[in-house]
Amino acid sequence: MSSPTDFTLAGARDALRAKEVSAVELTEAFIGAVEAARPLNAFVTETPDRARAMAKESDARIAKGEARPLEGLPLAIKDLFCTKGVRTTAGSNILSNFVPPYESTVSQNLWDAGAVMLGKTNMDEFAMGSSNETSAFGPVFNPWRSRTSNAKLVPGGSSGGSAAAVAAQACLAATGTDTGGSIRQPAAVAGIVGLKPTYGRCSRYGIVAFASSLDQAGPMTRNVRDAALLLRAMASVDPKDSTSVDVPVPDYEADLERGVKGLRIGIPKEYRIDGAPPEIDALWAEGVAWMKAQGAEIIDVSLPHTKYALPTYYIVAPAEASSNLARYDGVRFGHRAKGAHDIADLYEKSRAEGFGREVQRRILIGTYVLSSGYYDAYYIRAQKLRSLIADDFTQAYKKCDVLLTPATPGPAFAVGAKTADPVSMYLNDVFTVTVNLAGLPAISVPAGATADGLPLGLQVIGKAFDEATVLRAARAIEVAANFTARPQPWWRAA
């Protein structure tokens, strides 16, 4: 172990319990790593003083034999989670000075489990984006670079800051949120693990809303075991969130090594898309072979309404966003424009100044599809298609236990390469949005790399509230793939 920042989450937990390292030592190492990683722009707000105080308390608890499950483990929190007394921006100018007087349930669960907060990570504005270029605080840069170019690459989005921070070893793990792929897609292009739990597994209370029927919090970690460990702490039923579900939260870590022998792995034919790089299909085929070699049964399945998923998502999500973002009007909190001459002018100026172009685009789309005369033609039709997409999965799971697919249609691309073409950007979520529309759990696992050395991920999709099987299958892929590559720390010299 050359540095405490080389620990995995589970490894650091075990080292703290064995008193091989103190929480203060671990935290100081990560505070230094966060500072060194500033050229990546992964953090919006750093909280070193709070981290030191939390670590000191953790060491006291460990000394007394009162360690909690995540005692003394330094984490990063996506800046969509409200953190009491710590600025929460959602990556937007309209919330650039917002300091919440309350804590999100997920982050509170983590602090109650003993975790240490290093800071808040950068993200696409209001989680609307696939590349972390829509943030009001500037783009995040992927720690990975192509072997054949020094071009700065995107880390995926919207949880790009969390993905970059984990990949750069600037935290042990991080939280993300996933509305259409915002955990899994950045995890795939940053070479880490990202798990989107079943809708309702984690409370949405205190998470700044994008699309309420799609948003779900989840862990972003260095390996599958860490995702199992972190999800157990994040998940809970919550009376403050009517969509959180009262189901037991199992010990996900306990079942990880059960393997996939006897599991039925579904391969959906609709996930083979024209124009995808041959490396994606090759990796997928390799994933199938790994599963087969470990005793799983491979079954071809069909999800016939997959082709409608992206248009359905880009009607439902903007519609809910236009409703959720109506509250940002410059009156009660957030950015307030100066020089307004009446209330309507205040609303217009505050929102025009506070929201970026992508957020404005989605609000306009959402308002349009909800408007009189278009509601039935767009929104109601999209909701019917959403039911058909969910039913596709129900039918598939009569034949199989989990599905195996690619996580993204390609590796990380250069910053600025797709900003002028929103449709091209939206296509990055082609393999992930179906899962959110159906409310299912799914994970992205690093499984290979392009010829240029950029990471690629495979996705495992499971049945509702069956994260345990998803994690088992993901662990089997992780073992077979043995993806041990790490990005060269070019940012330390920046």
N, C-alpha and C positions, 0 to 999 in steps of 0.2 A: 504494500500500500504506500504509494509515493506521496499522497496527499489525502487529507480527510475528504476532499471533494470527490475522490474516486469511489467512495462508498455508494452502494445502492441504498435505497430506503430501508430494506430489510437488513442489509449488512450493517448500516449505521445503527439501527435499533439494537441488533445483537451486540455490537461493539460497546454501545452505551451501557447496556445491561451488564456486560462483562467488565465494565469500568476500564476498557482499553483506551477510551477517549472520553472527554467530558463534553457536556452539551455546550459549554462556553467555548471550548476549543473548536468544536465542530462548527458552531455558529460564526466564530471569528473567521474561519477559513472560507465560509460561504459569503460572508460580508465582503471579504477581499475579492472573491470570484465575481460577485455582482458588480463591484467597482471596475474590475478588469474587463468585464463584458459590456461596459457602457457603449463601445462602438457599435454593438448589435442593436442598440435602442430597444432592448427587450423589456425594460422596466419603465413605467411612467412615474412611480413613486417608490423610493427606497425607504425602509424603516429600520435602520441599523440599531438605533437606541432601544426601540421596542423589542427587537430581536434579542439584544443582549440581556434585557430585563427578563424576558421569557425564558431564555436559556439558563440564567442564574436560578430562577425558580425551579426549572426542571432538574438541575443538578442537586438542589436541596431535596426534592422529592425522591430522586434516585438514591441519594444517601440514606434516606429514611426507609427505603424499600417500598415506596408508594408510587412507583412508576406506572404511568398510564400507557395505553397501546402505542401512541406516537410520541412518547415523552422525549423532548429535546431535539426533535427532527425538524430541520429548517425547510420550509416550503415557500413557494411563491403563489400568489393568489391573482387570478385574472381580474382585471379592473372592472368587471361587470358585477362582482360580488360586493355588496355594501359591507364596509368595515367600519365599525363604530370609532369615530374620532380620527379616521384616516381617509384622506381625499379619495373619492370614487368618481371616475370621470366617464366610464363607458367609452373611452376613446374619443370623446366629443367635446367641442368648444362649449356646447350648451350646458355641460355639467363640469366645466373646468375648475369651478370653485366650490363644488358640492362636497361637504363633509357630513356623512350620514350620522344621525344620532342613535342608530341601531345597527345590529350585526345580522348578516344573513345567517340562516339556519345552518347551511353547509359549513361556512367558515367557523361558526360557533361550535359545531360538532368537532371540528379539527382542533380548535383551541382547548375544548373540553377533554380531548384525547391527548393533550400535552404538546401539540405541534408548535413550532416557532415561526413567526411571520417575518420573512425577509423583505417583502414589499409587494407592490401591485404591478402586474404585467400589462404591457401594451397590447392593443387589440384593434381589429377593424371597428370603425365607429358603430356603436350600438350592435356589434356583432354582425354587421352587414358587409360581408366581403369574404373572398377566398384567398387573399394574398397578404393581408395586413398592410395594405397600402392606403386604406381609407381613413386610418387613424388621424385625428387632429394633431397628434404628437409626432407625426412622421412615420415612415415605414420601418418595420423591423427587418433586420437582415438575417438570413439563414446562416448558421455557423458552417454549413457545408459549402464547398465550392467545387466546381467541375475541375477535373484534372487538366482540361484543355483550355481553361479560361479563368481569368480573375474577376469576371463579372459578378456583382453582388446578386444573390438569388433571394427570392421571397421565401418565407418560412411557412407558407400556407396561412389560412385564416378560417375563422376569425381569431382563434386562440393562438396566433402566431408568436406573441411574446412569451407565452407559457412554453410553447414547443421549443423556441430558441433557447430559453433559459435552461430547460432540462437538457437539451442536446449539448449545450455549452458547459454543462456541469456548474451552472451558477445557482442551482438549488437541487435538493434531493428529488423533488417531485413538484408538481404544480396542479392547480385546478384549472379546468376549462369548462366551456359550455358548448353544446352541440345542438344547433337548430336545423341544419341541413348537411352536416358533416364537419362542423367547426372544431371538433376534437380530433376526429379520425384523419381528416385530410392533412392538417398540419403535422400530425404525428407521423404520417406516412412519408412526407417529403423532408422531415427533419430527422428521420431514423430513430424514432422513439415509439413507445407504446401509448395508444390513446383509446380509452374505453368510454363509449356512450352507453349509459345504463338504460334500462326500460323506463319509459315515461312514467313518472310517479315514484320511482325508486328513491330519488333524492328530492328534497324540498326545493321549490323555486322561490320561497320567501326570501326577500332581500336581494334577489338577483334582478338587475335592471332588465325589464321585459323587452324582448324583440317580438317573438310570435308565441303567445302563451300556450298554444296547444302543441307546440313542437319543441320548445326549449327544454334542455335537460343538462344538469351539471354532471361532470365526470372527472376521473383522474387522468393525468398525463405523466408518464413515468419512464424510467430507463428500462424496465423489464416487466414481464407479466406478473411475477410475484409481487412487485411493488404496487401494481394496479389493483391486485386482489386485496392487499393490505390497506391501501388508501380508500378504496371503495367502501370497505366495511365501516370505516370511520365516518365517511361522508354521508352514507345512506341512513335515512330514518323516516318514520312517519312524522307529520308535523301538523298540529291543529291550525297553524297559521296558513297552511296551503291546502286548499280543498282538493287539489289534484294529487297530493302525495298519498300513497297507498299503504295501508296497514298490513304489511306482510313481514314475516321474520327476515332478518338480515343474517344470512349464514356466514360461517367462517370460510370465506372463499379460499384462503390460503391452504386450508386443510385438504382440499380435494385436488389441488393443482397437479399432482404427480400421478393421478389415476390413469392418465393416458387416454387414447382414443380407440382402443381395441373394442370392437363391437359397435362403435358409434356409426350412425348413418350420416354421411356428409353429402349434402345436396349441391349440385353444380348447375346454377341457373343459366340456360342457354342465352337468355336475353342480355346477359352482361358481356357478351362478345360484341364489341362495337367497331364499326368501320373507322379506319384512320387511327386507331390506337397504336402506339409504338409496339413493334414485335416483342420487345423486352417484357411488356406487360403480360401478353399471352404466354410467353415462355415461362415467366415466374409463376403464373397461375397453374400451368401444367405441372411445374415442379412441385408446387404446393399440393396438388392432387396426388402426385406420386409419393410425397412424404407421408401423407395421411394413409394411403393404401399400404405402404411399407410398414406402418405402425399398427396395422390391423383394422383400420376403418373400412366401412363399406361405402363405395362411391356410387351415388345415384344421380342420374340426370333429372332435373326438374324444370318446370316452366313457371315463369312469373309474367304472364302475357301482357299485363298493363304497365310494365316497366317503362315503355316508351312514352307514356303519358306523365311520368313522375316529375320530370323537371318543369314542364308547363304548369302542372297542378301545384307544385311547390311554390313557383313564382307567381301564383295567384293568391294562394292561402297565406303565405308568409307576409307579403307586402300588405295584404288586407288587415291582418292582425297588427302589423307594425303601425299602420296609419292610425289605428284606433289607440294602441298603446302610447304612441308618441304625441298624441294630442295634448297630453298633460304638460308638455314642455312649451310654455307660452310666455315665459319671462315674468310671471307674476309671483308665484310662491317660492320658487327656488330656481337655481341655475342662472344662465346668462340673461341679462336684461339689457336690451338696446337703449342707447341714450338718444334723446331728442325726439321721442315719439310724441305726437300731438293729440292722440286719443287711443282708446284701448285696442281698436282694430289695428292701428298703426304699430302699437307696441308688439302685438302678436306677430304681425308680418315681419317687422324688422328683427325681432329677437330670434325668430325661427330661421329667417334667411341668413342671419349672421352666425347662428349657433350650429346649424346642421350643415354637414358637408354634402358634396354633390351626389354621392351614391345613396345616402340616406334620403335626400330630397327626391331622388328618382324613385325610390321604393315607396315613399309616402304618396307620391303622385299616382303611381301604379295602383297602390292599395286603395286610395280614395276613389279612383276611377272604377275599379271593379266592384266597389261597394255602392256606387252611385245609382240613383233611380234610373231604371231602364237597362242597366248592365248587370245588376246584382244576380238575376237569374241566369243570364247568358254566361257569366264568368264564375262568380263565387259559388253559386249553388251547384253548377256543373262540376266545378273543381272538387267540392265536398263529396259528390257522388263518386267521382273517380278515385278520391282518397279511400273511400270504402272498398272499392274494387281492388285497389292496390293492397290494402290490408288483407282482404280475403284471399288474394293470391298467395300470401305467406301462410295463411291458415291452411290452405289446400296443400301447399308444399310440405308443411310440417306433418302431414299425415303419412308422408313417405320418408322423411328424414328428421334428424335431431338438430343439426345446424347447417348453415349454408357457407360455402367458401367462395369468395369473389376477390377481384382486385380491390384495392382501397382507393386508388386514384387513376385517372387515365394517363398519367405521365409523371415524371419527376418534377422537382422544383424548377421554375423558370426564372428568367432574369427580371429584376425589378424594372417596372415600366413596360414590359413586353406585351401586356394584355390590357393595360388601363384604358386604352382608347376603344376597346371592343368588349362591352359588357356581356354580350352573349357568349363569347369565347371564354370569358372569366367564369360565367355561370356553369359552363360545361365541366368545370373542375369538380363539381359536386354530383356528377352523373351516377356514380356508384354508391353514393351515401344518402341522398335525399329520400329514397324509398323507405329506409329504416325509420326515419323521423316521422314520415307520413303514417307509418304503421305502428309507431310507438315502441319498437322493439330494441333489444340490446345488441350492440355490435362493437367489435374491437379491431383496431389496426395494429398489426405486428410487423416490425421491420424484418424483411425476408430475403432481400437481395439488393443489388445495385446495378445501375446502368454501366455501360462501357466506360463512361466518364467518371464513374465512382460515386454517383449520386444515389441515395437510398430510395428503395421502393418498398411498399407495404402490401401485405395481404389482409383481407378483411374476413372475419368470422361473424356471422349474423345468427342470433339465437331466438328461441321462443321467449315470450314475455316472462320476465322475472326469473329467467333461467341463466343468469350471468355466470353461475358456477360452471355450467357446461361450456359456455363461450370461453371462459378463462382456461378450462382444461384443454380445449382444442387449440387455443392460442398458445398455450405452453408447449404443446406438441410441435407446433410450427416453429416456435422459438428454438426448441432443442434441435430440430432437424436443420433449420436454416443456419444456426450458429453464427448469426450476424454480429461480429465483434468490432467492425470498423468504427472509427471515431473521427470527427472532423478535425482537421489541423487548426490549431488556435491562432489563425491569422489576425484575429481581432486584438490579441494581446500586444501585437506590435503596432497596432493602428494609433 
